[in-house]
């Protein structure tokens, strides 16, 4: 085998360096960069989780206040959707809102209780006379009441300078038992 002279030695060293550099890039540098990127993504995910947990903890530092808030929310939910239809309480609410907003109730007709999944539904047809603004106030008062009330159908006609209204309201209760409460 012959010995390499100056330029050949330089060319062989350059070629060897290029091959060695390509091997290092392909088998060492590229996998390390991919691993580095994966680690960065994992760190970002962990940081987001830490921030979420910290925010949750900061929002609920006072556990007794948080428990009170949950209890209040549950109480509001129970009033909106009670265990029993409590038809009498609803009719009392309807009468109170009518008096408060100068609505002249003419007829209130509860219909047959319906069952749908875990709910009891009581449709109630309400006929009354009032002015336009009294009607708006009355509907707003029903919407702002603690009880969940759905206005299913409305019919409004002008009669002698006042509005003759017919509403079909629906109230709901949990259907926990097979008995239907129509008190």
C-alpha positions as CSV (number, residue, x, y, z in Angstrom):
1,X,0.0,0.0,0.0
2,X,1.3,3.3,-0.9
3,X,1.5,6.3,1.4
4,X,-0.6,9.4,0.8
5,X,1.1,12.6,-0.1
6,X,0.2,16.1,1.0
7,X,-2.9,16.8,-1.1
8,X,-4.2,13.3,-1.1
9,X,-3.8,13.2,2.7
10,X,-5.8,16.4,3.0
11,X,-8.5,15.2,0.6
12,X,-8.8,11.9,2.6
13,X,-8.9,13.7,5.9
14,X,-11.6,16.1,4.5
15,X,-13.6,13.1,3.1
16,X,-13.3,11.2,6.4
17,X,-14.3,14.3,8.4
18,X,-17.4,14.7,6.2
19,X,-18.4,11.1,6.6
20,X,-17.8,11.2,10.3
21,X,-19.8,14.5,10.5
22,X,-22.6,12.9,8.6
23,X,-22.6,9.9,10.9
24,X,-22.6,12.1,14.0
25,X,-25.5,14.2,12.6
26,X,-27.6,11.2,11.5
27,X,-27.0,8.9,14.5
28,X,-26.2,11.2,17.4
29,X,-27.3,14.8,16.9
30,X,-30.7,14.3,15.2
31,X,-32.0,11.7,17.8
32,X,-30.7,14.0,20.6
33,X,-32.6,17.0,19.1
34,X,-35.8,14.9,18.8
35,X,-35.4,13.8,22.4
36,X,-34.8,17.4,23.5
37,X,-38.0,18.6,21.7
38,X,-40.0,15.8,23.3
39,X,-38.6,16.8,26.7
40,X,-39.6,20.5,26.1
41,X,-43.1,19.4,25.1
42,X,-43.4,17.4,28.3
43,X,-42.1,20.3,30.4
44,X,-44.7,22.6,28.8
45,X,-47.5,20.1,29.5
46,X,-46.4,19.7,33.1
47,X,-46.2,23.5,33.5
48,X,-49.7,23.9,32.2
49,X,-50.9,21.3,34.7
50,X,-49.1,23.0,37.5
51,X,-50.6,26.3,36.6
52,X,-54.1,24.7,36.4
53,X,-53.7,23.1,39.8
54,X,-52.3,26.3,41.4
55,X,-55.1,28.3,40.0
56,X,-57.6,25.8,41.4
57,X,-55.9,25.9,44.8
58,X,-55.8,29.6,44.8
59,X,-59.5,29.8,43.9
60,X,-60.4,27.4,46.7
61,X,-58.0,28.4,49.5
62,X,-60.8,28.7,52.0
63,X,-62.4,25.2,51.8
64,X,-65.2,26.2,54.2
65,X,-66.2,29.1,51.9
66,X,-66.0,26.8,48.9
67,X,-68.2,24.2,50.6
68,X,-70.7,26.9,51.5
69,X,-70.7,28.1,47.8
70,X,-71.4,24.5,46.7
71,X,-74.2,24.1,49.3
72,X,-75.7,27.4,48.1
73,X,-75.6,26.3,44.5
74,X,-77.2,22.9,45.4
75,X,-80.0,24.8,47.3
76,X,-80.7,27.0,44.3
77,X,-80.7,23.9,42.0
78,X,-83.1,22.2,44.4
79,X,-85.5,25.2,44.4
80,X,-85.4,25.3,40.6
81,X,-86.0,21.6,40.2
82,X,-87.6,20.3,43.4
83,X,-88.3,16.7,44.3
84,X,-92.1,17.3,44.1
85,X,-94.1,19.4,41.7
86,X,-95.5,21.6,44.6
87,X,-98.3,22.8,42.4
88,X,-99.7,24.9,45.3
89,X,-96.5,26.8,45.7
90,X,-96.3,27.4,42.0
91,X,-99.8,28.8,41.9
92,X,-99.0,31.0,44.8
93,X,-96.0,32.3,43.0
94,X,-98.1,32.9,39.9
95,X,-100.7,34.9,41.9
96,X,-98.0,36.9,43.7
97,X,-96.3,37.9,40.4
98,X,-99.6,38.7,38.8
99,X,-100.6,41.0,41.7
100,X,-97.1,42.6,41.8
101,X,-97.2,43.4,38.1
102,X,-100.9,44.5,37.8
103,X,-101.9,41.4,35.8
104,X,-105.6,40.4,36.0
105,X,-105.6,36.6,36.1
106,X,-108.8,35.2,34.5
107,X,-108.1,31.4,34.5
108,X,-105.4,29.1,35.6
109,X,-105.8,25.5,34.4
110,X,-103.3,22.8,35.5
111,X,-103.2,20.0,33.0
112,X,-102.2,16.3,33.2
113,X,-98.8,15.6,34.7
114,X,-96.5,14.1,32.1
115,X,-93.4,12.0,32.8
116,X,-90.3,12.3,30.7
117,X,-87.2,10.4,31.6
118,X,-86.5,11.3,35.3
119,X,-88.8,14.4,35.3
120,X,-92.4,15.2,36.1
121,X,-93.8,18.0,33.9
122,X,-96.9,19.9,34.7
123,X,-98.3,22.1,32.0
124,X,-100.4,25.0,33.3
125,X,-102.5,27.2,31.0
126,X,-102.8,30.8,32.3
127,X,-105.3,33.3,30.8
128,X,-105.0,37.0,31.9
129,X,-105.4,40.6,30.8
130,X,-102.8,43.3,31.2
131,X,-100.9,46.1,29.4
132,X,-97.8,45.6,27.3
133,X,-95.4,46.7,29.9
134,X,-97.2,44.8,32.7
135,X,-96.9,41.6,30.5
136,X,-93.1,42.2,30.1
137,X,-92.7,42.7,33.9
138,X,-94.8,39.6,34.6
139,X,-92.7,37.4,32.3
140,X,-89.5,38.9,33.7
141,X,-90.7,38.1,37.2
142,X,-91.5,34.5,36.3
143,X,-88.1,34.2,34.7
144,X,-86.3,35.6,37.7
145,X,-88.1,33.3,40.2
146,X,-86.3,30.5,41.9
147,X,-88.5,27.9,40.2
148,X,-87.6,26.6,36.7
149,X,-90.6,27.7,34.5
150,X,-90.7,27.3,30.8
151,X,-93.0,29.3,28.6
152,X,-94.1,26.8,26.0
153,X,-96.7,28.7,24.1
154,X,-98.0,32.3,24.1
155,X,-101.0,33.9,22.4
156,X,-101.5,37.6,22.8
157,X,-104.4,39.6,21.3
158,X,-105.4,43.2,21.8
159,X,-108.9,43.5,23.3
160,X,-110.4,46.8,24.4
161,X,-107.1,48.6,24.7
162,X,-105.6,45.8,26.8
163,X,-103.8,42.6,25.9
164,X,-105.6,39.3,26.3
165,X,-102.9,36.7,26.9
166,X,-102.9,32.9,27.1
167,X,-99.6,31.3,28.2
168,X,-98.9,27.6,28.5
169,X,-96.3,27.3,31.3
170,X,-94.4,24.1,32.2
171,X,-93.0,23.4,35.6
172,X,-90.7,20.6,36.4
173,X,-89.8,18.2,39.3
174,X,-87.7,15.1,39.7
175,X,-89.7,11.9,39.2
176,X,-87.9,10.0,42.0
177,X,-90.9,7.9,42.9
178,X,-93.8,6.4,41.0
179,X,-96.3,8.6,42.9
180,X,-97.3,11.9,41.3
181,X,-97.7,14.8,43.7
182,X,-100.5,17.2,42.7
183,X,-100.9,19.1,46.0
